[in-house]
Amino acid sequence: MTTLPGVVSAVQAGGAVLEPAQARLVIDALRSGASLQRLSLTRREQEIMRSIIDGESVKQTAKSLGIAPKTVENLQSRLFKKLEVRNRAQAVARVHELGLLDGVNTPDASGGDRP
């Protein structure tokens, strides 16, 4: 058990005093946040995300990437799981929230592609 003078001294020195249960919550939150920061999209996931952003159907995506529609569905499903989302709109919001859109060309206001 920590004494009050010890707690005051620790806080004055820039530290923090947490109960074990509080420390576990903080550590868990930091761990999950850290894993989100390291999240990145593969080249194929970026291509799938680009097609979602462009509003392409699964068939259109399959044709443009030269793969089967079922493969597109599987890739989207894995991408949604990776991003912890359930649909295309949530996927777009999540990649934007995580700053992953930087790796995915998105149309600019004039309708052209950004470099």
Buried (B, 14 or more C-beta within 10 A) or exposed (E): EEEEEEEEEEEEEEEEEEEEEEEEEEEEEEEEEEEEEEBEBEEBBBBBBBBBBBEBEBEBBBEBBEBEBEBBEEBBEEBBEBBEBEEBEBBBEBBBEBEBBEBBBBEEEEEEEEE
